[in-house]
Amino acid sequence: MPYVNKPRPYKKEYEQYDGTPAVKKKRAARNKARAMLEREGVVHKGDGKDVDHKTPLSKGGKTVRSNLKAKPASANRSYARNSDHSVK
């Protein structure tokens, strides 16, 4: 564990990763996809489901209704990943 006996540098993490334009763009796409399916009543807050892109964003998929489906979180997060966390 890297932060044993010292505080975690949240501000530094945000500045170096979470606050970068590329990460903000990906987060906005995920939020848009979830909002689309929430409006249709497919998913609800706290239901344990993830919104899955059939063709991943990392593989050129788009955030359009025909590319989205709801899956249990355990199933959606179980894809094999590359070292950069993209889907293999």
C-alpha positions as CSV (number, residue, x, y, z in Angstrom):
1,M,0.0,0.0,0.0
2,P,1.7,3.2,-1.1
3,Y,0.1,5.6,1.4
4,V,0.8,3.8,4.7
5,N,1.2,6.3,7.6
6,K,0.9,9.4,5.3
7,P,-2.1,11.2,3.8
8,R,-3.1,10.5,0.2
9,P,-2.3,13.5,-2.1
10,Y,-5.7,13.9,-3.7
11,K,-5.0,17.3,-5.1
12,K,-1.9,16.1,-6.8
13,E,-3.7,13.1,-8.2
14,Y,-6.4,15.3,-9.6
15,E,-4.0,17.7,-11.2
16,Q,-1.9,14.9,-12.8
17,Y,-4.6,12.5,-13.8
18,D,-8.3,13.1,-13.0
19,G,-8.2,16.8,-14.1
20,T,-6.6,16.2,-17.5
21,P,-8.7,17.0,-20.6
22,A,-8.6,13.4,-21.9
23,V,-9.9,11.9,-18.6
24,K,-12.6,14.6,-18.4
25,K,-13.8,13.8,-21.9
26,K,-14.0,10.0,-21.1
27,R,-15.9,10.7,-17.9
28,A,-18.3,12.9,-19.8
29,A,-19.0,10.2,-22.3
30,R,-19.7,7.7,-19.5
31,N,-22.0,10.1,-17.7
32,K,-23.8,10.8,-21.0
33,A,-24.3,7.1,-21.6
34,R,-25.7,6.5,-18.1
35,A,-28.1,9.5,-18.4
36,M,-29.4,8.1,-21.7
37,L,-30.4,4.8,-20.2
38,E,-31.7,6.4,-17.0
39,R,-34.1,8.5,-19.0
40,E,-35.4,5.3,-20.6
41,G,-35.8,3.6,-17.2
42,V,-33.3,0.9,-18.0
43,V,-31.0,1.7,-15.1
44,H,-31.5,3.5,-11.8
45,K,-29.2,5.0,-9.3
46,G,-27.9,2.4,-6.9
47,D,-29.2,-0.6,-8.9
48,G,-25.7,-2.2,-9.3
49,K,-25.8,-2.1,-13.1
50,D,-23.2,-0.5,-15.4
51,V,-23.8,0.9,-18.8
52,D,-21.8,-1.1,-21.3
53,H,-20.6,0.1,-24.7
54,K,-21.0,-2.9,-27.1
55,T,-18.1,-1.5,-29.1
56,P,-15.8,0.1,-26.5
57,L,-14.9,3.7,-26.8
58,S,-11.3,2.7,-26.9
59,K,-12.1,0.6,-30.1
60,G,-13.9,3.5,-31.8
61,G,-17.4,2.9,-30.4
62,K,-19.7,5.9,-30.0
63,T,-22.0,6.9,-27.2
64,V,-25.3,6.3,-29.1
65,R,-28.3,4.3,-27.9
66,S,-27.6,1.5,-30.4
67,N,-24.2,0.9,-28.8
68,L,-25.3,0.8,-25.2
69,K,-26.7,-1.9,-22.9
70,A,-27.1,-2.4,-19.2
71,K,-25.1,-5.1,-17.5
72,P,-24.4,-6.1,-13.9
73,A,-21.3,-4.4,-12.7
74,S,-19.5,-7.7,-12.0
75,A,-20.0,-8.7,-15.7
76,N,-19.1,-5.4,-17.2
77,R,-15.8,-5.0,-15.3
78,S,-14.5,-8.5,-16.0
79,Y,-13.1,-7.9,-19.5
80,A,-9.5,-8.7,-20.1
81,R,-7.6,-5.4,-20.1
82,N,-4.3,-4.1,-21.6
83,S,-1.7,-2.4,-19.4
84,D,-3.3,1.0,-20.3
85,H,-6.7,-0.4,-19.0
86,S,-8.3,-0.5,-22.4
87,V,-10.2,-3.6,-23.4
88,K,-8.2,-6.2,-25.2
